[in-house]
Amino acid sequence: MIEMHKKQIEWFKLKLGVSDYTVAWIGFIKGVALGLLIYHFFIS
């Protein structure tokens, strides 16, 4: 399972031509956006 995920990330990086650092930022931004949506719809 972990190896499959690593291969998917490598494919994504090669397809978009981005670095590990960029992938980390994309993950961070997605997490913040999801957190804000959950907060908006379920908490407030």
ZASETI-219688 format. One record per atom (N, C-alpha, C): x, y, z; residue number from 1. Coordinates in Angstrom, 2 decimals, always signed. Atoms other than C-alpha are relative to their C-alpha. Layout:
BEGIN
pt x=X, y=Y, z=Z, pos=NUM
...
***
This chain:
BEGIN
pt x=+0.83, y=-1.19, z=+0.00, pos=1
pt x=+0.00, y=+0.00, z=+0.00, pos=1
pt x=+0.87, y=+1.26, z=+0.00, pos=1
pt x=-0.87, y=-1.17, z=-0.08, pos=2
pt x=+2.77, y=+2.45, z=+0.92, pos=2
pt x=+0.79, y=+0.15, z=-1.30, pos=2
pt x=-0.74, y=-0.06, z=+1.26, pos=3
pt x=+4.76, y=+1.56, z=-2.20, pos=3
pt x=-0.87, y=+0.55, z=-1.12, pos=3
pt x=+0.91, y=-0.50, z=+1.02, pos=4
pt x=+1.71, y=+2.22, z=-4.38, pos=4
pt x=-0.16, y=+1.52, z=+0.15, pos=4
pt x=+0.14, y=-1.43, z=-0.25, pos=5
pt x=+1.30, y=+5.64, z=-2.74, pos=5
pt x=+1.25, y=+0.76, z=-0.43, pos=5
pt x=-1.26, y=-0.63, z=+0.40, pos=6
pt x=+4.97, y=+6.47, z=-3.30, pos=6
pt x=+0.08, y=+0.11, z=-1.52, pos=6
pt x=-0.02, y=-0.02, z=+1.47, pos=7
pt x=+4.64, y=+5.54, z=-6.99, pos=7
pt x=-0.97, y=+1.04, z=-0.55, pos=7
pt x=+0.97, y=-1.01, z=+0.44, pos=8
pt x=+1.53, y=+7.74, z=-7.34, pos=8
pt x=+0.56, y=+1.41, z=+0.19, pos=8
pt x=-0.59, y=-1.31, z=-0.25, pos=9
pt x=+3.35, y=+10.70, z=-5.79, pos=9
pt x=+1.11, y=+0.29, z=-1.02, pos=9
pt x=-1.05, y=-0.20, z=+1.00, pos=10
pt x=+6.34, y=+10.21, z=-8.09, pos=10
pt x=-0.59, y=+0.28, z=-1.37, pos=10
pt x=+0.66, y=-0.24, z=+1.28, pos=11
pt x=+4.03, y=+10.02, z=-11.11, pos=11
pt x=-0.54, y=+1.42, z=-0.05, pos=11
pt x=+0.56, y=-1.35, z=-0.11, pos=12
pt x=+2.28, y=+13.23, z=-9.97, pos=12
pt x=+1.10, y=+1.05, z=-0.15, pos=12
pt x=-1.11, y=-0.94, z=+0.07, pos=13
pt x=+5.62, y=+15.00, z=-9.52, pos=13
pt x=+0.56, y=+0.08, z=-1.41, pos=13
pt x=-0.53, y=-0.01, z=+1.36, pos=14
pt x=+6.88, y=+13.95, z=-12.94, pos=14
pt x=-0.98, y=+0.63, z=-0.98, pos=14
pt x=+1.03, y=-0.52, z=+0.91, pos=15
pt x=+3.59, y=+14.81, z=-14.67, pos=15
pt x=-0.07, y=+1.52, z=+0.07, pos=15
pt x=+0.09, y=-1.45, z=-0.16, pos=16
pt x=+3.51, y=+18.34, z=-13.24, pos=16
pt x=+1.35, y=+0.70, z=+0.03, pos=16
pt x=-1.33, y=-0.58, z=-0.04, pos=17
pt x=+7.26, y=+18.86, z=-13.04, pos=17
pt x=+0.26, y=+0.79, z=+1.27, pos=17
pt x=-0.16, y=-0.70, z=-1.27, pos=18
pt x=+7.24, y=+19.81, z=-9.36, pos=18
pt x=+0.94, y=-0.78, z=+0.91, pos=18
pt x=-0.92, y=+0.62, z=-0.95, pos=19
pt x=+9.55, y=+19.08, z=-6.44, pos=19
pt x=-0.75, y=-0.55, z=+1.22, pos=19
pt x=+0.58, y=+0.49, z=-1.25, pos=20
pt x=+8.96, y=+17.38, z=-3.09, pos=20
pt x=-0.56, y=+1.15, z=+0.83, pos=20
pt x=+0.41, y=-1.17, z=-0.76, pos=21
pt x=+8.72, y=+20.82, z=-1.51, pos=21
pt x=-1.36, y=+0.52, z=-0.48, pos=21
pt x=+1.27, y=-0.46, z=+0.57, pos=22
pt x=+5.89, y=+21.83, z=-3.86, pos=22
pt x=-1.13, y=-0.95, z=+0.37, pos=22
pt x=+1.02, y=+0.98, z=-0.37, pos=23
pt x=+4.01, y=+18.61, z=-3.15, pos=23
pt x=-0.39, y=+0.19, z=+1.47, pos=23
pt x=+0.29, y=-0.25, z=-1.41, pos=24
pt x=+4.30, y=+19.35, z=+0.58, pos=24
pt x=-0.89, y=+1.23, z=+0.16, pos=24
pt x=+0.82, y=-1.21, z=-0.08, pos=25
pt x=+2.87, y=+22.85, z=+0.08, pos=25
pt x=-1.41, y=-0.25, z=-0.51, pos=25
pt x=+1.33, y=+0.33, z=+0.53, pos=26
pt x=+0.00, y=+21.50, z=-2.03, pos=26
pt x=-0.79, y=-0.75, z=+1.07, pos=26
pt x=+0.66, y=+0.75, z=-1.06, pos=27
pt x=-0.83, y=+19.04, z=+0.76, pos=27
pt x=-0.40, y=+0.90, z=+1.16, pos=27
pt x=+0.31, y=-0.92, z=-1.08, pos=28
pt x=-0.67, y=+21.80, z=+3.37, pos=28
pt x=-1.20, y=+0.89, z=-0.36, pos=28
pt x=+1.09, y=-0.89, z=+0.43, pos=29
pt x=-2.95, y=+24.13, z=+1.38, pos=29
pt x=-1.32, y=-0.77, z=-0.08, pos=29
pt x=+1.22, y=+0.81, z=+0.03, pos=30
pt x=-5.44, y=+21.32, z=+0.77, pos=30
pt x=-0.53, y=-0.26, z=+1.40, pos=30
pt x=+0.41, y=+0.24, z=-1.38, pos=31
pt x=-5.49, y=+20.56, z=+4.49, pos=31
pt x=-0.64, y=+1.21, z=+0.63, pos=31
pt x=+0.57, y=-1.24, z=-0.54, pos=32
pt x=-6.10, y=+24.18, z=+5.43, pos=32
pt x=-1.37, y=+0.26, z=-0.61, pos=32
pt x=+1.28, y=-0.23, z=+0.67, pos=33
pt x=-8.87, y=+24.50, z=+2.84, pos=33
pt x=-1.07, y=-0.95, z=+0.52, pos=33
pt x=+0.97, y=+0.97, z=-0.52, pos=34
pt x=-10.57, y=+21.32, z=+4.04, pos=34
pt x=-0.39, y=+0.34, z=+1.43, pos=34
pt x=+0.28, y=-0.39, z=-1.38, pos=35
pt x=-10.27, y=+22.43, z=+7.66, pos=35
pt x=-0.93, y=+1.20, z=+0.07, pos=35
pt x=+0.87, y=-1.18, z=+0.03, pos=36
pt x=-11.85, y=+25.80, z=+6.84, pos=36
pt x=-1.42, y=-0.36, z=-0.43, pos=36
pt x=+1.33, y=+0.42, z=+0.44, pos=37
pt x=-14.72, y=+24.11, z=+4.99, pos=37
pt x=-0.74, y=-0.74, z=+1.13, pos=37
pt x=+0.63, y=+0.73, z=-1.11, pos=38
pt x=-15.40, y=+21.76, z=+7.90, pos=38
pt x=-0.41, y=+0.97, z=+1.09, pos=38
pt x=+0.31, y=-1.00, z=-1.01, pos=39
pt x=-15.27, y=+24.67, z=+10.32, pos=39
pt x=-1.23, y=+0.81, z=-0.40, pos=39
pt x=+1.09, y=-0.84, z=+0.48, pos=40
pt x=-17.61, y=+26.75, z=+8.18, pos=40
pt x=-1.36, y=-0.72, z=+0.04, pos=40
pt x=+1.27, y=+0.71, z=+0.13, pos=41
pt x=-20.26, y=+24.08, z=+7.64, pos=41
pt x=-0.46, y=-0.72, z=+1.26, pos=41
pt x=+0.40, y=+0.81, z=-1.14, pos=42
pt x=-20.19, y=+22.12, z=+10.89, pos=42
pt x=+0.14, y=+0.68, z=+1.35, pos=42
pt x=-0.24, y=-0.61, z=-1.29, pos=43
pt x=-18.94, y=+24.39, z=+13.64, pos=43
pt x=-0.68, y=+1.35, z=+0.14, pos=43
pt x=+0.59, y=-1.33, z=-0.12, pos=44
pt x=-20.12, y=+27.89, z=+12.86, pos=44
pt x=-1.44, y=+0.05, z=-0.47, pos=44
***
